[in-house]
Amino acid sequence: MKYLKTIILFVFALSAERAQAQVLNFNSLNNQHVVHTQFGLNQGFVYGIGYSYLLPSKRPVALRAGISLPMGQSIFDDVKVKIGAEYCVYRSENFQTSVSAQAIYRRMENSRVAIQNVGTELNLSSGIAKSNWFLLANMGIDNAWFTHLAHSDIYRREVFMHVNDGWYGPFTSSLLHYGISAGWSFTKGDVNLSLGQLIGADFNVKPFLPFYFNVGYNVKM
């Protein structure tokens, strides 16, 4: 159903740009608790906050959760929540490679439709990671497994009266993303910048906003 894929990719694009990643430099982490703050600019300001807990294990593992919202009056009309973990597969004095997996809940509402979906996000991050700065290449896939659509009276009146509401799935759409993250690390924090490209996994449907841009700050505690 092309209509469903297009509308989900639209939601993907709006949410992925503002909460693309909670960037961790494992070579600068001596703390178990990290609070992430980030914001982006694209058709308005958006922001996110998250938390990571570094497990006391030989190989670094971070449990994490986060939420992103738009700046405005109806903030809960557009929300994205993530929970998952990041595992540092390889780490040396100047390099790191990590993988992460997260469960996602997304909600968006406008005058025509309210959309909810649940899915997963898998990411691979690798690059230079020193104690005071880092430059990482990122790539991943964001899958929407089940999606619920609730159309408004405006949509039924102006577009299609007999449109069906309800849940669709499993696997209603997916989005690939790739880009870079760079930053500076300090004793009690990190400043980071992430940017990249978004594209539908079938390479035929492009999202409404085919890129993401984030500026973030991590507080180490």
N, C-alpha and C positions, 0 to 999 in steps of 0.2 A: 504494500500500500504506500505509494509514493507520498501522498499527503502526510501520512504518519511519520515517515522517515524525515521529510523536510521540516516538519514542525519540531521534531525532537532535536534535529541538528541545530535548529534555531536556539533552542534552550541550551544545548551543549555550548554553543558559541558564547552566549551571554554569561554562562557560569564559569567556563574553563578559563576565560581571560582573567578573572579576578581572583581565582584561588587555585592557580595551576599547580603550585607546589609549596610545601613547607620545606625550604632548603636547609639541609644540615651539612656542615663541614665537620666530619667525624674526627679530623686531625686537630681540631681546636676544642673539642668537647671534653671537659673535665667535670662536668656537672650532670646530675641525673635529671634535672627538670629544665625544660626549655619552653618559654611562652613565645608564640609566633604572632606577629602583627603584620598586616600587609594591606596595600591598597592599589587600585588600578584606575585608569581613566579610559573610558570608551563609551561614548554616548551617555556621559554622566559618571560621577564618582562612585566607586564601590570599595568595600573593605572586608577584611576577614580577620579572624582571630583563631588561634589554635594552641594546642599543648602537646608536647612530646615528653615521654618518660623513657630514659635510657636504662635498659635492664643491666644489672650487674653481671654481665657474661663476658667470656673471653673474646668473642666476636661481637662487635657492637650491634645491638638490636634496639630500635626505638619504637615504642607503642605511641600512637598518635590519634588525635581527634581534632576536628576543626569545623568552623561554620563561616560562611560568607553571605553578606547581605548588601543590598544597594543603599546608598545614602538618599534619603527622601522620607516622605510621610508614610507610605504604605510599604514598609521594609519587608514584611513577611509575605508580600505578594511574589517575591523572588528570592528564594533561599536555597542554599546548598549545604548539606551536612556530610562530613566524611569521618570514617573511623577505620583504623587499620594499623599497619606496621611497616617499618623499613629495616632491611637487613643489609649490613655492610659485608658484601661478598669478599672484597679484597681491599686491603689498606696497607700502604707503605708510608714512608716519611713524606713523599711528595705526590701521592696518587691515591685515589679511592674509586671503587665501583660498588654501587648499591642497587638493590631492587626493592620495590615496595608494592604492596597490595592493599587496597582499601575498598570498603563498601560505601556506597553513595546513596543518599536520598536527596532528590531535587524537587522543587516546586516552583512553578511560575504561573502567574495569572494576569490576564489583561481583559479588555472589554469583550473579547470573543471566546476565549477558552481558558480553562484552568487545567494545568498539566501537572501531574505528579509521576515520577518514575523512580525506580530503585535499580541499582546497577553495581558495577565494579569498575575499578581503575587499576591497571597494572603499569608500572613505570620502571625504566632502567636509566640510571644516572652514572656517568663515568667521566673522569678528567683529573686535572691537576688540583690537589688539595694540600696546601701548606698550612702551617699553624696560624698564619695571619692573613691569607687570602686564598681564593679558590676560583676556578673556571671549569665548569662542568657542562657536558653535552647531555641533553635529556631527550628521551623518547618514550612514548607509551600509548596505550589504547584505553579508551573510556567506553564501556559497554552499558547500554540501557537494556535490562533484561525484561522488566515489566513496566508498562506505561498506562496511566489512567488519564482519560480525556473527559472533561465535563464542559460542554459547549453552552454558551449563553443564548438568551433569546435574541440578542442582536445578531449573532452568527446564524441562527436558524432563520431569522427574518431576511437577512441581507445576502446570505451565501447559499445555504442548503437546509431546508426545513427538516429533512428526515435523516440527518447525520446521527450516527450512533455514539452514545456515551459508553464509558465502561473501560475495563482493563484489556490491554493488548499484550501479547507475549506468548511464549518466551522469546527473548532476543529481538527487540524491536528496532534497534539501530546501534551504530558504533562510530566513534570518532578517533582518529589518530592525531597525535600532537608530537612535535619535535621542536627543539630550540636549545637555548643556552641559558645558564645561570652563572652569575659572577658576583663576587662579594668580598668584603673585608671583615676579618674576624678579630675580635678583641677579647680581653679576659672575661668580660661580663656580657658580651653581645656580638651579633653579626649584623652587618648591613648587606642586603642582597638585591640584585636586579635580575629578573627573568623575562625573556621575550622569546617568541617563536610563532610557529605556523600551525593552523588547524585544518584538517581535511577529512571528509567522510572516508570510512574504511574501504568502501567500494570504488573510491576515486571518481565517482560520477556526480555526487551531490556535494556541493560546497556549503559550509555553514554560512549563516547570514553575516557573521563577523569572523573572517578566517584568520585570526591572529590573537595573541594574548600578550599582555604586558603587565608586570607586577613590580612593585618596590616593596621590600619587606625589612623588618627588623626583628631579630631574635633576642630575647632576654634570657640569659643563662642564670639559673638559680641553684 
